[in-house]
Amino acid sequence: MKKIFISVVFVLVGIIAFASDYSTFNLDNGQKLIIKEVHDKPIVIIDM
């Protein structure tokens, strides 16, 4: 469980550090949604 938490933290820090143009939304259940559109790569990444 601890390894999963640390992995998620590193992923989120990486997303925030390298996302220069992004949008953030707070959902009703308390989760924070970060969206960054990159049009040259057809990839979708979802982390919870």
PQR file with spaces between the fields and no chain letter, atoms N, CA, C, O and H, PARSE charges and radii, in Angstrom:
ATOM       1  N    MET     1       0.827   -1.192    0.000 -0.4000 1.5000
ATOM       2  CA   MET     1       0.000    0.000    0.000 -0.0000 2.0000
ATOM       3  C    MET     1       0.870    1.254    0.000  0.5500 1.7000
ATOM       4  O    MET     1       0.568    2.232   -0.684 -0.5500 1.4000
ATOM       5  N    LYS     2       1.955    1.215    0.776 -0.4000 1.5000
ATOM       6  CA   LYS     2       2.850    2.369    0.867 -0.0000 2.0000
ATOM       7  C    LYS     2       3.526    2.646   -0.474  0.5500 1.7000
ATOM       8  O    LYS     2       3.720    3.804   -0.844 -0.5500 1.4000
ATOM       9  H    LYS     2       2.201    0.420    1.332  0.4000 1.0000
ATOM      10  N    LYS     3       3.886    1.586   -1.202 -0.4000 1.5000
ATOM      11  CA   LYS     3       4.533    1.759   -2.512 -0.0000 2.0000
ATOM      12  C    LYS     3       3.573    2.395   -3.509  0.5500 1.7000
ATOM      13  O    LYS     3       3.978    3.226   -4.322 -0.5500 1.4000
ATOM      14  H    LYS     3       3.729    0.646   -0.900  0.4000 1.0000
ATOM      15  N    ILE     4       2.313    2.009   -3.449 -0.4000 1.5000
ATOM      16  CA   ILE     4       1.314    2.580   -4.354 -0.0000 2.0000
ATOM      17  C    ILE     4       1.134    4.061   -4.057  0.5500 1.7000
ATOM      18  O    ILE     4       1.076    4.876   -4.979 -0.5500 1.4000
ATOM      19  H    ILE     4       1.984    1.333   -2.788  0.4000 1.0000
ATOM      20  N    PHE     5       1.044    4.417   -2.781 -0.4000 1.5000
ATOM      21  CA   PHE     5       0.878    5.814   -2.391 -0.0000 2.0000
ATOM      22  C    PHE     5       2.064    6.654   -2.854  0.5500 1.7000
ATOM      23  O    PHE     5       1.880    7.749   -3.385 -0.5500 1.4000
ATOM      24  H    PHE     5       1.091    3.755   -2.032  0.4000 1.0000
ATOM      25  N    ILE     6       3.268    6.152   -2.656 -0.4000 1.5000
ATOM      26  CA   ILE     6       4.468    6.890   -3.082 -0.0000 2.0000
ATOM      27  C    ILE     6       4.491    7.036   -4.593  0.5500 1.7000
ATOM      28  O    ILE     6       4.860    8.094   -5.102 -0.5500 1.4000
ATOM      29  H    ILE     6       3.418    5.262   -2.224  0.4000 1.0000
ATOM      30  N    SER     7       4.106    5.996   -5.320 -0.4000 1.5000
ATOM      31  CA   SER     7       4.058    6.072   -6.782 -0.0000 2.0000
ATOM      32  C    SER     7       3.066    7.121   -7.254  0.5500 1.7000
ATOM      33  O    SER     7       3.356    7.889   -8.171 -0.5500 1.4000
ATOM      34  H    SER     7       3.806    5.136   -4.907  0.4000 1.0000
ATOM      35  N    VAL     8       1.904    7.152   -6.632 -0.4000 1.5000
ATOM      36  CA   VAL     8       0.889    8.139   -7.008 -0.0000 2.0000
ATOM      37  C    VAL     8       1.378    9.549   -6.717  0.5500 1.7000
ATOM      38  O    VAL     8       1.156   10.460   -7.515 -0.5500 1.4000
ATOM      39  H    VAL     8       1.668    6.527   -5.887  0.4000 1.0000
ATOM      40  N    VAL     9       2.037    9.737   -5.588 -0.4000 1.5000
ATOM      41  CA   VAL     9       2.570   11.056   -5.245 -0.0000 2.0000
ATOM      42  C    VAL     9       3.591   11.502   -6.287  0.5500 1.7000
ATOM      43  O    VAL     9       3.556   12.650   -6.729 -0.5500 1.4000
ATOM      44  H    VAL     9       2.217    8.997   -4.940  0.4000 1.0000
ATOM      45  N    PHE    10       4.497   10.614   -6.684 -0.4000 1.5000
ATOM      46  CA   PHE    10       5.492   10.972   -7.699 -0.0000 2.0000
ATOM      47  C    PHE    10       4.849   11.315   -9.032  0.5500 1.7000
ATOM      48  O    PHE    10       5.280   12.249   -9.709 -0.5500 1.4000
ATOM      49  H    PHE    10       4.525    9.682   -6.325  0.4000 1.0000
ATOM      50  N    VAL    11       3.825   10.568   -9.413 -0.4000 1.5000
ATOM      51  CA   VAL    11       3.131   10.851  -10.668 -0.0000 2.0000
ATOM      52  C    VAL    11       2.447   12.211  -10.610  0.5500 1.7000
ATOM      53  O    VAL    11       2.544   12.998  -11.552 -0.5500 1.4000
ATOM      54  H    VAL    11       3.476    9.810   -8.863  0.4000 1.0000
ATOM      55  N    LEU    12       1.764   12.486   -9.519 -0.4000 1.5000
ATOM      56  CA   LEU    12       1.068   13.769   -9.389 -0.0000 2.0000
ATOM      57  C    LEU    12       2.046   14.936   -9.345  0.5500 1.7000
ATOM      58  O    LEU    12       1.784   15.979   -9.945 -0.5500 1.4000
ATOM      59  H    LEU    12       1.685   11.847   -8.754  0.4000 1.0000
ATOM      60  N    VAL    13       3.162   14.782   -8.651 -0.4000 1.5000
ATOM      61  CA   VAL    13       4.178   15.843   -8.612 -0.0000 2.0000
ATOM      62  C    VAL    13       4.742   16.063  -10.003  0.5500 1.7000
ATOM      63  O    VAL    13       4.965   17.205  -10.404 -0.5500 1.4000
ATOM      64  H    VAL    13       3.375   13.935   -8.164  0.4000 1.0000
ATOM      65  N    GLY    14       4.974   15.002  -10.739 -0.4000 1.5000
ATOM      66  CA   GLY    14       5.473   15.129  -12.110 -0.0000 2.0000
ATOM      67  C    GLY    14       4.487   15.824  -13.019  0.5500 1.7000
ATOM      68  O    GLY    14       4.875   16.652  -13.843 -0.5500 1.4000
ATOM      69  H    GLY    14       4.792   14.074  -10.414  0.4000 1.0000
ATOM      70  N    ILE    15       3.222   15.498  -12.878 -0.4000 1.5000
ATOM      71  CA   ILE    15       2.195   16.152  -13.695 -0.0000 2.0000
ATOM      72  C    ILE    15       2.135   17.639  -13.387  0.5500 1.7000
ATOM      73  O    ILE    15       2.070   18.463  -14.299 -0.5500 1.4000
ATOM      74  H    ILE    15       2.907   14.825  -12.208  0.4000 1.0000
ATOM      75  N    ILE    16       2.155   17.978  -12.124 -0.4000 1.5000
ATOM      76  CA   ILE    16       2.065   19.386  -11.732 -0.0000 2.0000
ATOM      77  C    ILE    16       3.326   20.143  -12.128  0.5500 1.7000
ATOM      78  O    ILE    16       3.243   21.296  -12.551 -0.5500 1.4000
ATOM      79  H    ILE    16       2.207   17.308  -11.383  0.4000 1.0000
ATOM      80  N    ALA    17       4.494   19.516  -11.998 -0.4000 1.5000
ATOM      81  CA   ALA    17       5.754   20.193  -12.302 -0.0000 2.0000
ATOM      82  C    ALA    17       5.918   20.454  -13.792  0.5500 1.7000
ATOM      83  O    ALA    17       6.437   21.502  -14.175 -0.5500 1.4000
ATOM      84  H    ALA    17       4.562   18.579  -11.654  0.4000 1.0000
ATOM      85  N    PHE    18       5.488   19.524  -14.641 -0.4000 1.5000
ATOM      86  CA   PHE    18       5.707   19.657  -16.072 -0.0000 2.0000
ATOM      87  C    PHE    18       4.504   20.193  -16.836  0.5500 1.7000
ATOM      88  O    PHE    18       4.598   20.427  -18.041 -0.5500 1.4000
ATOM      89  H    PHE    18       5.067   18.673  -14.329  0.4000 1.0000
ATOM      90  N    ALA    19       3.394   20.389  -16.170 -0.4000 1.5000
ATOM      91  CA   ALA    19       2.199   20.899  -16.830 -0.0000 2.0000
ATOM      92  C    ALA    19       2.220   22.423  -16.774  0.5500 1.7000
ATOM      93  O    ALA    19       1.945   23.023  -15.735 -0.5500 1.4000
ATOM      94  H    ALA    19       3.318   20.199  -15.191  0.4000 1.0000
ATOM      95  N    SER    20       2.546   23.032  -17.893 -0.4000 1.5000
ATOM      96  CA   SER    20       2.624   24.487  -17.904 -0.0000 2.0000
ATOM      97  C    SER    20       1.266   25.127  -18.176  0.5500 1.7000
ATOM      98  O    SER    20       0.975   26.205  -17.658 -0.5500 1.4000
ATOM      99  H    SER    20       2.769   22.545  -18.738  0.4000 1.0000
ATOM     100  N    ASP    21       0.445   24.480  -18.975 -0.4000 1.5000
ATOM     101  CA   ASP    21      -0.866   25.015  -19.304 -0.0000 2.0000
ATOM     102  C    ASP    21      -1.904   23.946  -18.979  0.5500 1.7000
ATOM     103  O    ASP    21      -2.141   23.039  -19.776 -0.5500 1.4000
ATOM     104  H    ASP    21       0.681   23.604  -19.396  0.4000 1.0000
ATOM     105  N    TYR    22      -2.515   24.055  -17.815 -0.4000 1.5000
ATOM     106  CA   TYR    22      -3.454   23.038  -17.388 -0.0000 2.0000
ATOM     107  C    TYR    22      -4.636   23.679  -16.673  0.5500 1.7000
ATOM     108  O    TYR    22      -4.576   24.838  -16.260 -0.5500 1.4000
ATOM     109  H    TYR    22      -2.322   24.791  -17.166  0.4000 1.0000
ATOM     110  N    SER    23      -5.704   22.913  -16.535 -0.4000 1.5000
ATOM     111  CA   SER    23      -6.907   23.364  -15.838 -0.0000 2.0000
ATOM     112  C    SER    23      -7.126   22.465  -14.635  0.5500 1.7000
ATOM     113  O    SER    23      -6.900   21.258  -14.710 -0.5500 1.4000
ATOM     114  H    SER    23      -5.752   21.972  -16.870  0.4000 1.0000
ATOM     115  N    THR    24      -7.562   23.042  -13.536 -0.4000 1.5000
ATOM     116  CA   THR    24      -7.872   22.248  -12.347 -0.0000 2.0000
ATOM     117  C    THR    24      -9.328   22.463  -11.948  0.5500 1.7000
ATOM     118  O    THR    24      -9.864   23.565  -12.056 -0.5500 1.4000
ATOM     119  H    THR    24      -7.746   24.023  -13.476  0.4000 1.0000
ATOM     120  N    PHE    25      -9.944   21.401  -11.491 -0.4000 1.5000
ATOM     121  CA   PHE    25     -11.320   21.432  -11.036 -0.0000 2.0000
ATOM     122  C    PHE    25     -11.413   20.637   -9.746  0.5500 1.7000
ATOM     123  O    PHE    25     -10.739   19.616   -9.608 -0.5500 1.4000
ATOM     124  H    PHE    25      -9.509   20.505  -11.402  0.4000 1.0000
ATOM     125  N    ASN    26     -12.219   21.073   -8.810 -0.4000 1.5000
ATOM     126  CA   ASN    26     -12.502   20.322   -7.597 -0.0000 2.0000
ATOM     127  C    ASN    26     -13.874   19.693   -7.739  0.5500 1.7000
ATOM     128  O    ASN    26     -14.870   20.387   -7.944 -0.5500 1.4000
ATOM     129  H    ASN    26     -12.767   21.902   -8.922  0.4000 1.0000
ATOM     130  N    LEU    27     -13.919   18.365   -7.628 -0.4000 1.5000
ATOM     131  CA   LEU    27     -15.175   17.640   -7.742 -0.0000 2.0000
ATOM     132  C    LEU    27     -15.941   17.702   -6.424  0.5500 1.7000
ATOM     133  O    LEU    27     -15.380   18.054   -5.386 -0.5500 1.4000
ATOM     134  H    LEU    27     -13.110   17.801   -7.462  0.4000 1.0000
ATOM     135  N    ASP    28     -17.218   17.360   -6.475 -0.4000 1.5000
ATOM     136  CA   ASP    28     -18.072   17.407   -5.286 -0.0000 2.0000
ATOM     137  C    ASP    28     -17.618   16.430   -4.202  0.5500 1.7000
ATOM     138  O    ASP    28     -17.862   16.663   -3.019 -0.5500 1.4000
ATOM     139  H    ASP    28     -17.674   17.075   -7.318  0.4000 1.0000
ATOM     140  N    ASN    29     -16.954   15.328   -4.601 -0.4000 1.5000
ATOM     141  CA   ASN    29     -16.508   14.342   -3.616 -0.0000 2.0000
ATOM     142  C    ASN    29     -15.134   14.665   -3.037  0.5500 1.7000
ATOM     143  O    ASN    29     -14.581   13.858   -2.289 -0.5500 1.4000
ATOM     144  H    ASN    29     -16.756   15.138   -5.563  0.4000 1.0000
ATOM     145  N    GLY    30     -14.572   15.830   -3.366 -0.4000 1.5000
ATOM     146  CA   GLY    30     -13.304   16.255   -2.788 -0.0000 2.0000
ATOM     147  C    GLY    30     -12.090   15.967   -3.641  0.5500 1.7000
ATOM     148  O    GLY    30     -10.997   16.431   -3.318 -0.5500 1.4000
ATOM     149  H    GLY    30     -15.021   16.486   -3.973  0.4000 1.0000
ATOM     150  N    GLN    31     -12.240   15.220   -4.717 -0.4000 1.5000
ATOM     151  CA   GLN    31     -11.098   14.930   -5.575 -0.0000 2.0000
ATOM     152  C    GLN    31     -10.748   16.141   -6.417  0.5500 1.7000
ATOM     153  O    GLN    31     -11.614   16.945   -6.762 -0.5500 1.4000
ATOM     154  H    GLN    31     -13.128   14.843   -4.980  0.4000 1.0000
ATOM     155  N    LYS    32      -9.470   16.264   -6.742 -0.4000 1.5000
ATOM     156  CA   LYS    32      -9.000   17.350   -7.578 -0.0000 2.0000
ATOM     157  C    LYS    32      -8.716   16.792   -8.965  0.5500 1.7000
ATOM     158  O    LYS    32      -8.003   15.797   -9.101 -0.5500 1.4000
ATOM     159  H    LYS    32      -8.767   15.611   -6.461  0.4000 1.0000
ATOM     160  N    LEU    33      -9.263   17.416   -9.984 -0.4000 1.5000
ATOM     161  CA   LEU    33      -9.118   16.985  -11.364 -0.0000 2.0000
ATOM     162  C    LEU    33      -8.180   17.953  -12.067  0.5500 1.7000
ATOM     163  O    LEU    33      -8.420   19.161  -12.085 -0.5500 1.4000
ATOM     164  H    LEU    33      -9.843   18.223   -9.874  0.4000 1.0000
ATOM     165  N    ILE    34      -7.101   17.417  -12.652 -0.4000 1.5000
ATOM     166  CA   ILE    34      -6.128   18.222  -13.390 -0.0000 2.0000
ATOM     167  C    ILE    34      -6.172   17.775  -14.846  0.5500 1.7000
ATOM     168  O    ILE    34      -5.986   16.595  -15.142 -0.5500 1.4000
ATOM     169  H    ILE    34      -6.905   16.436  -12.638  0.4000 1.0000
ATOM     170  N    ILE    35      -6.418   18.712  -15.752 -0.4000 1.5000
ATOM     171  CA   ILE    35      -6.518   18.396  -17.176 -0.0000 2.0000
ATOM     172  C    ILE    35      -5.473   19.196  -17.944  0.5500 1.7000
ATOM     173  O    ILE    35      -5.393   20.419  -17.821 -0.5500 1.4000
ATOM     174  H    ILE    35      -6.570   19.671  -15.512  0.4000 1.0000
ATOM     175  N    LYS    36      -4.671   18.485  -18.739 -0.4000 1.5000
ATOM     176  CA   LYS    36      -3.728   19.136  -19.647 -0.0000 2.0000
ATOM     177  C    LYS    36      -3.899   18.489  -21.012  0.5500 1.7000
ATOM     178  O    LYS    36      -3.780   17.272  -21.156 -0.5500 1.4000
ATOM     179  H    LYS    36      -4.736   17.492  -18.838  0.4000 1.0000
ATOM     180  N    GLU    37      -4.177   19.304  -21.996 -0.4000 1.5000
ATOM     181  CA   GLU    37      -4.358   18.793  -23.346 -0.0000 2.0000
ATOM     182  C    GLU    37      -3.039   18.872  -24.099  0.5500 1.7000
ATOM     183  O    GLU    37      -2.403   19.924  -24.161 -0.5500 1.4000
ATOM     184  H    GLU    37      -4.274   20.292  -21.880  0.4000 1.0000
ATOM     185  N    VAL    38      -2.638   17.736  -24.671 -0.4000 1.5000
ATOM     186  CA   VAL    38      -1.456   17.666  -25.526 -0.0000 2.0000
ATOM     187  C    VAL    38      -1.941   17.074  -26.845  0.5500 1.7000
ATOM     188  O    VAL    38      -2.227   15.880  -26.932 -0.5500 1.4000
ATOM     189  H    VAL    38      -3.154   16.881  -24.620  0.4000 1.0000
ATOM     190  N    HIS    39      -2.028   17.907  -27.853 -0.4000 1.5000
ATOM     191  CA   HIS    39      -2.662   17.486  -29.106 -0.0000 2.0000
ATOM     192  C    HIS    39      -1.758   16.663  -30.010  0.5500 1.7000
ATOM     193  O    HIS    39      -2.256   16.045  -30.951 -0.5500 1.4000
ATOM     194  H    HIS    39      -1.796   18.877  -27.782  0.4000 1.0000
ATOM     195  N    ASP    40      -0.460   16.626  -29.770 -0.4000 1.5000
ATOM     196  CA   ASP    40       0.423   15.859  -30.648 -0.0000 2.0000
ATOM     197  C    ASP    40       0.594   14.408  -30.203  0.5500 1.7000
ATOM     198  O    ASP    40       1.251   13.632  -30.899 -0.5500 1.4000
ATOM     199  H    ASP    40      -0.055   17.128  -29.005  0.4000 1.0000
ATOM     200  N    LYS    41       0.018   14.020  -29.057 -0.4000 1.5000
ATOM     201  CA   LYS    41       0.116   12.647  -28.569 -0.0000 2.0000
ATOM     202  C    LYS    41      -1.282   12.117  -28.246  0.5500 1.7000
ATOM     203  O    LYS    41      -1.977   12.684  -27.403 -0.5500 1.4000
ATOM     204  H    LYS    41      -0.516   14.649  -28.492  0.4000 1.0000
ATOM     205  N    PRO    42      -1.701   11.033  -28.911 -0.5600 1.5000
ATOM     206  CA   PRO    42      -3.038   10.481  -28.654  0.2800 2.0000
ATOM     207  C    PRO    42      -3.040    9.540  -27.440  0.5500 1.7000
ATOM     208  O    PRO    42      -3.268    8.339  -27.586 -0.5500 1.4000
ATOM     209  N    ILE    43      -2.787   10.088  -26.245 -0.4000 1.5000
ATOM     210  CA   ILE    43      -2.688    9.290  -25.036 -0.0000 2.0000
ATOM     211  C    ILE    43      -3.620    9.854  -23.981  0.5500 1.7000
ATOM     212  O    ILE    43      -3.763   11.070  -23.854 -0.5500 1.4000
ATOM     213  H    ILE    43      -2.602   11.063  -26.127  0.4000 1.0000
ATOM     214  N    VAL    44      -4.257    8.966  -23.220 -0.4000 1.5000
ATOM     215  CA   VAL    44      -5.074    9.395  -22.079 -0.0000 2.0000
ATOM     216  C    VAL    44      -4.512    8.705  -20.851  0.5500 1.7000
ATOM     217  O    VAL    44      -4.313    7.490  -20.852 -0.5500 1.4000
ATOM     218  H    VAL    44      -4.141    7.978  -23.323  0.4000 1.0000
ATOM     219  N    ILE    45      -4.251    9.490  -19.783 -0.4000 1.5000
ATOM     220  CA   ILE    45      -3.747    8.947  -18.539 -0.0000 2.0000
ATOM     221  C    ILE    45      -4.718    9.325  -17.426  0.5500 1.7000
ATOM     222  O    ILE    45      -5.096   10.487  -17.280 -0.5500 1.4000
ATOM     223  H    ILE    45      -4.413   10.477  -19.782  0.4000 1.0000
ATOM     224  N    ILE    46      -5.114    8.324  -16.646 -0.4000 1.5000
ATOM     225  CA   ILE    46      -6.026    8.571  -15.524 -0.0000 2.0000
ATOM     226  C    ILE    46      -5.377    8.004  -14.270  0.5500 1.7000
ATOM     227  O    ILE    46      -5.055    6.817  -14.222 -0.5500 1.4000
ATOM     228  H    ILE    46      -4.807    7.380  -16.765  0.4000 1.0000
ATOM     229  N    ASP    47      -5.183    8.843  -13.254 -0.4000 1.5000
ATOM     230  CA   ASP    47      -4.642    8.424  -11.959 -0.0000 2.0000
ATOM     231  C    ASP    47      -5.654    8.794  -10.889  0.5500 1.7000
ATOM     232  O    ASP    47      -6.241    9.875  -10.921 -0.5500 1.4000
ATOM     233  H    ASP    47      -5.444    9.808  -13.294  0.4000 1.0000
ATOM     234  N    MET    48      -5.851    7.890   -9.945 -0.4000 1.5000
ATOM     235  CA   MET    48      -6.775    8.164   -8.847 -0.0000 2.0000
ATOM     236  C    MET    48      -6.072    7.903   -7.539  0.5500 1.7000
ATOM     237  O    MET    48      -6.667    8.070   -6.474 -0.5500 1.4000
ATOM     238  H    MET    48      -5.373    7.012   -9.919  0.4000 1.0000
